[in-house]
């Protein structure tokens, strides 16, 4: 375990050097994995677990947040749509909330931080560029200039290429005599396997052993709080217990609780849904079922490995969101063409100021009880990385039903430890 902690700390130090800022606010203790990503949720967070179509009773961005000036056109949109836009800002500059706001969480309406006033002018400038030059289409974004830095580099670097890179560059440039565009990096759909064939290969790769329950121990880490032990017990499909050194979350059917040494709090439906999706990611086969049409869109190479890409428009990207609340969202699943194993899930959401991307990768697959299971699950946000490095997995374990009984808070003084 100590070696695991050192490994995780080393990764966090590298990420901190690259990001040069702190984590987007953790508004509560509920760190959970959602359907395709690690999600930070809160018992009293001001954001709805909804999508772009506002369900009855859900608050709009204008009702939740005050002093919206240059983003006033989002006042009537669901709160998460504004949140998505803010994440695009954060990712484009590699900063977090307190770069522009006075605090990591709360007081978002305050204008005391001068950087927030500068940001407003930058938003006006970006919109004016698109309006005056591109017919109002979103062509120029914050990331066009910032490229992950708060201060864009105005000095271009010398064109430093090897002979091999020059040859590759010349091949990629279309001939002046040809009207055809440069070929895509992804293979054409011709000759590709179908979705059913890719998924069958995936099921064969992970194994056919039935998984009824699992006990997982490891280290969870993010930029703000550093590495900490995490213990997970799941009896499929809907009994879940996630414990850290701070608290414990329990789901039993349609009910859920957050337990601390001081109190027991009912979990909101959105958090329960996210925890159930978390449990789904611990199954050997993930993302097996879909309510929408999928297609194998091509082959992409990442780090020297080739992956079949299954693409779809899921419509819903949050567990508790209405169907088709994000009609423009694109989900892409990457499967290793040699091993058949799932490498990552990618979700792209369009916002008025750019594309927000989240990726969850599954790595370090090992044999466990006749199954191939990942020992490293990492979610990359626009502004952070959440990591779960697993040290031990026990499959088909016997679990005492009392594990999923919240009991009396006074009787659970050691919860989460």
C-alpha positions, -999 to +999 in steps of 0.1 A: +000+000+000+029+024+008+044+018-027+009+025-042+007+058-023+041+068-035+031+061-071-001+081-068+017+110-051+042+111-079+014+113-105-003+141-086+030+161-084+034+158-121-002+169-127+001+198-104+032+210-122+013+207-155-018+224-143-004+251-120-035+255-100-059+238-076-089+216-081-124+228-092-143+230-059-153+198-042-187+209-029-192+179-007-179+145+003-197+126-024-169+115-048-186+090-071-182+075-105-210+084-129-219+066-161-188+076-179-168+095-155-157+103-120-181+129-108-179+153-078-214+157-064-228+174-033-257+170-010-265+207-012-247+218-044-265+246-063-263+227-096-292+204-108-283+169-119-301+177-152-293+183-188-301+210-213-338+203-212-350+217-179-373+192-161-403+204-142-392+220-109-355+223-118-339+258-114-325+277-143-290+292-143-305+326-137-325+314-107-294+296-092-267+322-100-268+359-097-250+387-115-248+370-149-238+397-173-220+386-204-235+351-200-270+365-196-283+345-226-278+314-205-301+326-177-330+306-190-310+274-195-306+246-169-279+253-143-256+224-156-254+242-190-237+271-174-215+247-154-205+230-187-195+264-201-175+273-170-156+241-173-146+250-209-132+283-196-113+264-169-099+238-192-089+264-219-067+283-193-058+253-170-072+272-140-100+266-115-129+286-101-108+308-077-088+321-106-117+345-115-140+341-085-132+351-049-135+315-037-135+279-048-171+274-038-197+301-033-198+339-037-198+334-075-217+367-079-190+388-063-169+410-086-141+416-060-116+396-081-103+418-109-096+387-130-133+381-133-138+416-149-110+408-174-127+375-182-159+393-190-140+415-215-124+384-230-158+368-235-171+400-252-140+400-274-144+364-284-181+368-293-173+400-313-146+382-333-171+354-342-199+378-349-178+401-371-158+375-390-176+342-390-213+351-392-218+344-355-206+308-357-184+295-329-151+294-346-128+312-322-129+300-286-108+307-255-087+277-263-078+291-297-053+314-281-048+302-245-041+265-253-040+256-216-022+287-203-037+318-184-014+340-205-012+332-243+023+329-257+026+357-283+060+345-295+059+316-321+085+289-317+109+281-345+098+254-369+120+226-355+113+193-373+133+161-381+137+149-416+111+122-410+086+148-397+092+170-427+084+141-450+053+133-431+043+170-431+047+172-469+026+141-474-002+156-452-004+188-473-029+186-502-014+191-536-021+225-552-033+205-583-059+186-563-091+197-549-093+167-525-088+172-488-061+155-468-070+120-458-085+115-423-064+099-396-092+075-389-098+046-412-128+047-435-159+027-425-152+002-453-139-030-440-145-022-403-161-047-380-197-040-369-206-029-334-218-064-324-185-079-335-165-054-315-186-059-284-184-097-288-147-095-289-148-073-258-169-098-239-146-126-249-115-106-238-128-099-203-141-134-197-175-151-192-173-157-154-204-144-137-198-115-112-223-113-084-203-092-059-170-075-056-148-060-029-122-034-042-095-016-022-072+011-034-062+047-035-084+076-047-067+109-056-074+143-071-055+176-071-071+192-041-072+165-015-043+142-025-043+104-022-066+087+003-077+051+008-110+040-008-129+008-001-158-003-023-182-032-018-209-040-044-235-067-045-249-063-080-271-047-092-280-021-066-263-026-032-232-003-029-209+008-001-181+033-008-159+043+022-130+068+025-113+082+055-139+110+057-173+093+051-192+064+037-219+063+011-245+034+010-270+026-016-296-001-010-321-003-039-337+031-044-325+044-011-291+059-002-273+076+027-242+096+034-227+086+068-202+105+088-192+101+125-216+130+133-246+124+111-266+104+086-280+122+055-303+109+028-286+109-006-303+128-034-317+107-063-290+121-087-263+109-063-279+074-060-281+072-098-244+082-101-234+055-076-253+029-094-235+039-126-203+036-106-212+001-098-218-006-135-182+005-142-170-023-119-187-050-140-164-068-164-184-056-194-191-019-194-214+002-217-229-030-231-264-017-236-274+015-254-308+032-261-294+048-292-278+037-324-241+030-324-216+027-352-180+018-356-167+051-370-130+042-376-097+032-361-076+057-341-040+052-329-031+064-294+003+058-279+012+033-306-020+012-300-048+010-325-084+012-313-118+006-329-140+036-321-177+031-315-196+064-317-231+074-307-252+104-297-265+093-262-287+123-256-283+119-218-249+125-202-259+128-166-276+099-147-307+118-136-310+140-167-341+137-191-337+117-223-322+137-252-313+165-229-279+168-247-288+160-284-254+172-297-233+152-272-211+126-287-199+095-269-169+075-283-157+041-269-122+030-277-115-008-280-080-022-285-079-039-319-056-066-307-068-074-272-105-064-276-104-046-242-120-013-236-094+015-232-115+046-227-149+063-229-150+099-242-179+123-239-180+156-259-206+183-250-210+214-271-213+247-252-216+283-265-178+287-260-163+254-271-165+217-266-163+203-231-146+168-231-144+142-204-126+109-207-125+079-184-098+054-191-095+018-180-059+005-177-036-021-161-059-050-168-052-081-147-066-116-143-090-119-113-110-151-108-112-158-145-119-122-155-099-094-169-104-063-147-087-028-148-066-018-118-064+018-128-095+040-136-088+076-144-112+104-153-098+134-171-119+165-168-113+199-185-099+211-152-088+181-132-080+144-130-096+119-106-078+087-102-087+053-086-056+031-084-067-003-072-045-025-050-068-055-045-100-070-061-120-098-046-148-113-067-180-131-057-174-124-020-200-131+007-212-098+020-232-093+052-265-076+044-259-053+073-232-037+052-259-018+034-279-008+065-272+028+075-280+020+111-278+046+139-252+073+133-242+071+170-234+034+165-211+042+135-185+064+150-157+046+130-175+050+097-152+056+068-121+045+087 
